[in-house]
Amino acid sequence: MIRKISTPLKEEEIVLLEAGDEVLLSGYIYTARDAAHKKLLQLIDEGKDLPFDVNGQVIFYVGPTPNKPGEVIGSAGPTTSYRMDEMTLPLLKLGLKGTIGKGKRSEDIKNYMNEYKAVYFIAIGGIGALISNSIKESEIIAFEELGTEAIRKLYVEDMPLYIGIDSYGNDIYSEVL
């Protein structure tokens, strides 16, 4: 069964998702990779406002390629998620409810997903061009100087994903496969 879900994510929906579930995600999501995460954590440490309210939101670990004329965005394949593991907890504490990337996450992340009732979505690596078809709007909202790693606000429709880690800490890599 494919589950259709929309942002902002709500806890009552998140707790119904299980590791391995296929989902189609719609709504606004935000992009951030390593460099943007470092800047977000610096803002948190300084007590400053973030460029977007993370409560209920999803961050997609992606650095899209430049768009061709007439396209909203270039190829938008996921990046390896474990690189953001050390920077995820402060965002979860602010209400972040989902991350999108590829690959395994740490045991700490599994525990945090359980504690903060959040989920880790897996976007299949190598299908960035297909994923970009789900992206209907793209706007840089912060850190433009980072180029492809700038934070973007994306509007997605039926973005194909899998639940990699559910809100109970169950992990598709160790428990489903």
C-alpha positions in Angstrom: 0.0 0.0 0.0 1.3 3.4 -0.9 0.6 6.2 1.7 0.0 9.7 0.6 1.1 12.3 3.1 1.5 16.1 3.1 3.6 18.7 4.9 3.6 20.0 7.5 3.8 16.5 9.0 1.7 15.8 12.1 2.5 13.4 14.8 -0.8 11.5 14.5 0.2 10.7 10.9 3.8 10.0 11.5 3.1 7.3 14.1 1.2 5.3 11.5 4.2 5.1 9.2 6.4 2.0 9.4 9.9 1.3 8.2 9.6 0.0 4.6 6.4 1.8 3.8 6.2 3.5 0.4 4.9 7.1 0.5 4.1 9.9 -1.9 5.0 13.2 -0.2 3.4 16.5 -1.2 3.7 20.0 0.1 6.6 22.3 1.0 9.9 20.9 2.0 13.4 22.5 2.5 16.8 21.6 1.2 20.0 21.6 3.3 23.3 19.8 3.1 26.4 19.9 5.2 27.3 23.6 4.8 23.7 24.8 5.3 23.4 22.6 8.4 26.5 24.2 9.9 25.0 27.6 9.3 21.7 26.6 10.8 23.4 25.3 13.9 25.4 28.5 14.2 22.1 30.5 14.2 20.6 28.2 16.8 23.7 28.6 19.0 23.5 32.4 18.6 19.8 32.4 19.5 18.9 33.8 16.1 15.9 33.0 14.0 16.2 30.3 11.4 15.4 31.1 7.7 12.3 28.9 8.1 10.2 27.5 10.9 11.3 23.9 11.1 8.3 22.8 13.2 6.5 20.0 11.4 8.8 20.3 8.4 11.0 18.0 6.3 14.6 18.7 5.2 15.8 17.1 1.9 19.5 16.4 1.9 20.1 17.5 -1.7 22.3 19.8 -3.8 20.4 20.0 -7.0 22.1 20.6 -10.3 21.3 23.8 -12.2 18.0 23.8 -14.0 17.7 23.9 -17.8 15.6 26.6 -19.4 11.9 26.0 -18.7 12.6 23.6 -15.8 11.9 24.3 -12.1 15.1 22.5 -11.0 17.8 20.3 -12.2 18.5 16.7 -11.1 17.7 16.4 -7.4 19.2 13.2 -6.2 19.6 12.6 -2.4 22.9 12.9 -0.7 24.3 10.5 1.9 22.5 11.2 5.1 24.9 10.1 7.8 27.0 13.2 7.2 24.1 15.2 8.8 23.7 12.8 11.8 25.7 15.0 14.2 23.7 18.1 13.2 20.2 16.6 13.3 19.3 16.7 17.0 19.1 20.5 17.4 16.6 20.6 14.5 14.5 17.8 15.9 14.4 19.6 19.2 12.8 22.6 17.3 10.2 20.3 15.8 11.7 19.0 12.6 9.6 15.9 11.7 11.3 14.4 8.7 14.5 14.1 6.8 15.0 12.8 3.2 18.3 11.3 2.0 19.9 8.0 1.2 21.8 5.4 3.2 22.0 4.2 6.7 21.8 6.5 9.8 23.4 6.2 13.2 21.9 4.4 16.2 21.5 7.9 17.8 19.3 9.0 14.9 17.1 5.9 15.3 16.7 6.8 19.0 16.1 10.5 18.2 13.4 9.6 15.6 11.7 7.6 18.4 12.1 10.3 21.0 10.9 13.2 18.8 8.4 11.3 16.8 10.0 12.0 13.5 10.8 9.9 10.4 13.7 9.4 8.0 12.6 9.1 4.4 14.8 7.3 1.8 14.9 8.6 -1.7 16.5 6.1 -4.0 19.9 7.2 -5.1 20.5 7.5 -8.9 17.0 8.7 -9.7 17.5 12.4 -9.2 16.0 13.3 -12.6 12.8 11.4 -11.7 12.6 13.0 -8.3 13.0 16.4 -9.9 9.7 15.7 -11.8 8.0 15.8 -8.4 9.3 19.3 -7.7 6.9 21.9 -8.9 8.5 25.1 -7.3 12.0 26.0 -6.1 13.1 29.1 -4.4 16.4 29.9 -2.7 15.5 31.2 0.8 18.8 31.4 2.6 22.6 31.1 2.2 22.6 31.8 -1.6 26.4 32.1 -1.4 26.5 28.3 -0.9 25.5 27.7 -4.4 23.9 24.2 -4.8 24.0 23.9 -1.0 21.8 27.0 -0.4 18.6 26.4 1.4 15.7 26.1 -1.0 12.0 25.9 -0.3 10.5 23.3 -2.7 7.0 22.5 -3.5 6.6 18.8 -4.3 3.8 16.6 -5.5 3.8 12.9 -5.0 7.5 12.6 -4.4 8.2 8.9 -4.2 10.0 7.9 -1.0 10.3 5.0 1.5 10.3 5.2 5.3 13.9 4.3 6.2 13.5 4.9 10.0 10.0 5.2 11.5 9.0 7.1 14.6 9.6 4.0 16.8 13.2 3.8 15.7 12.7 0.8 13.4 15.2 0.8 10.6 14.6 -0.6 7.1 18.3 -1.4 6.7 18.5 -3.6 9.8 14.9 -4.9 10.3 13.1 -5.0 7.0 15.7 -6.1 4.5 
